[in-house]
Amino acid sequence: MAKFNGYGGFGGGGGNMQQLMRQAQQMQKQLAEAQKELEETEVVATSSGGMVEVVMGCDRTLSSIKINPACVDPDDVEMLEDMIVAAFNEAMALVEEEQKRVMGPLTGGAGGLGGLF
């Protein structure tokens, strides 16, 4: 069997492996805590000066949409649709910012692991 650095095989100092396992467990715990924080966090985005408001969870679930009756014009539904899209897109951007803020320190600034978060 080949020897590396005076140890048989590739295993080497068992203490290093235990330390790596502890670090991995700590990282798992931190990731779970960060995910829980994101699950409990909502963002609020508005468009057209607050005429449309979108509330979205950081797990990317849409919680609510509020529309000011003053912006409801039956002859211009397209404008209302555009306002909803703008508010939704702003909410998505805020969710992404929050995910990067919470997960970034744990993932080296990537904001998630392969897009999972």
C-alpha positions as CSV (number, residue, x, y, z in Angstrom):
1,M,0.0,0.0,0.0
2,A,1.3,3.5,-0.8
3,K,2.1,5.8,2.0
4,F,1.6,9.5,2.1
5,N,3.2,11.8,4.6
6,G,4.0,8.9,6.9
7,Y,0.4,7.7,7.0
8,G,-0.9,4.6,5.4
9,G,-3.5,5.3,2.6
10,F,-5.2,8.6,2.1
11,G,-6.9,8.9,5.4
12,G,-4.2,10.6,7.4
13,G,-4.8,12.3,10.7
14,G,-8.3,11.3,11.8
15,G,-8.5,14.6,13.8
16,N,-8.7,16.6,10.6
17,M,-11.6,14.5,9.4
18,Q,-13.5,15.0,12.6
19,Q,-12.9,18.8,12.4
20,L,-14.2,18.8,8.8
21,M,-17.3,16.9,9.9
22,R,-17.9,19.4,12.8
23,Q,-17.5,22.3,10.3
24,A,-19.9,20.7,7.9
25,Q,-22.5,20.1,10.6
26,Q,-22.1,23.7,11.8
27,M,-22.6,24.9,8.2
28,Q,-25.7,22.7,7.8
29,K,-27.1,24.3,11.0
30,Q,-26.4,27.8,9.8
31,L,-27.9,27.1,6.4
32,A,-31.1,25.7,8.1
33,E,-31.3,28.7,10.3
34,A,-30.9,31.0,7.3
35,Q,-33.6,29.1,5.4
36,K,-36.0,29.4,8.3
37,E,-35.4,33.1,8.5
38,L,-36.1,33.5,4.8
39,E,-39.3,31.4,5.1
40,E,-40.5,33.8,7.8
41,T,-39.6,37.0,5.9
42,E,-41.9,38.9,3.6
43,V,-41.1,41.8,1.3
44,V,-43.6,44.5,0.2
45,A,-43.2,46.2,-3.2
46,T,-45.4,48.9,-4.8
47,S,-45.8,50.4,-8.2
48,S,-47.3,53.6,-9.5
49,G,-46.8,55.5,-6.3
50,G,-48.4,52.8,-4.2
51,M,-51.4,52.2,-6.3
52,V,-50.5,48.5,-6.5
53,E,-48.9,46.6,-3.6
54,V,-47.5,43.1,-3.7
55,V,-46.5,41.1,-0.6
56,M,-44.2,38.2,-1.3
57,G,-42.5,35.7,1.0
58,C,-38.8,35.1,0.6
59,D,-39.7,31.6,-0.4
60,R,-41.1,33.2,-3.5
61,T,-44.8,32.7,-2.6
62,L,-47.1,35.5,-3.4
63,S,-49.0,36.4,-0.2
64,S,-51.2,39.2,-1.4
65,I,-51.9,41.9,-4.0
66,K,-53.7,45.1,-3.1
67,I,-55.1,47.4,-5.7
68,N,-56.2,51.0,-5.0
69,P,-59.7,51.3,-6.5
70,A,-58.7,54.7,-7.9
71,C,-56.4,53.0,-10.5
72,V,-59.1,50.6,-11.7
73,D,-60.2,51.9,-15.1
74,P,-62.4,49.4,-17.0
75,D,-61.4,51.1,-20.2
76,D,-57.6,50.7,-19.5
77,V,-57.2,47.2,-18.0
78,E,-53.8,47.0,-19.6
79,M,-52.4,49.8,-17.4
80,L,-53.5,47.9,-14.3
81,E,-51.9,44.7,-15.6
82,D,-48.7,46.6,-16.2
83,M,-48.8,48.0,-12.6
84,I,-49.3,44.5,-11.2
85,V,-46.4,43.2,-13.3
86,A,-44.1,46.0,-12.1
87,A,-45.0,45.5,-8.5
88,F,-44.5,41.7,-8.8
89,N,-41.1,42.2,-10.5
90,E,-40.0,44.6,-7.8
91,A,-41.0,42.1,-5.1
92,M,-39.0,39.4,-6.8
93,A,-35.9,41.8,-6.9
94,L,-36.4,42.5,-3.1
95,V,-36.6,38.7,-2.4
96,E,-33.4,38.1,-4.3
97,E,-31.7,40.9,-2.3
98,E,-32.9,39.4,1.0
99,Q,-31.8,36.0,0.0
100,K,-28.3,37.3,-0.9
101,R,-28.2,39.2,2.4
102,V,-29.1,36.2,4.5
103,M,-27.4,33.4,2.5
104,G,-24.4,35.3,1.1
105,P,-22.2,35.0,4.2
106,L,-22.8,31.2,4.2
107,T,-22.4,30.7,0.4
108,G,-19.5,33.0,-0.3
109,G,-21.8,35.7,-1.6
110,A,-23.5,33.5,-4.2
111,G,-26.9,34.0,-2.4
112,G,-27.7,30.3,-2.7
113,L,-26.4,26.9,-3.5
114,G,-26.9,26.3,-7.2
115,G,-30.1,28.4,-7.2
116,L,-31.7,26.2,-4.5
117,F,-32.2,29.2,-2.2
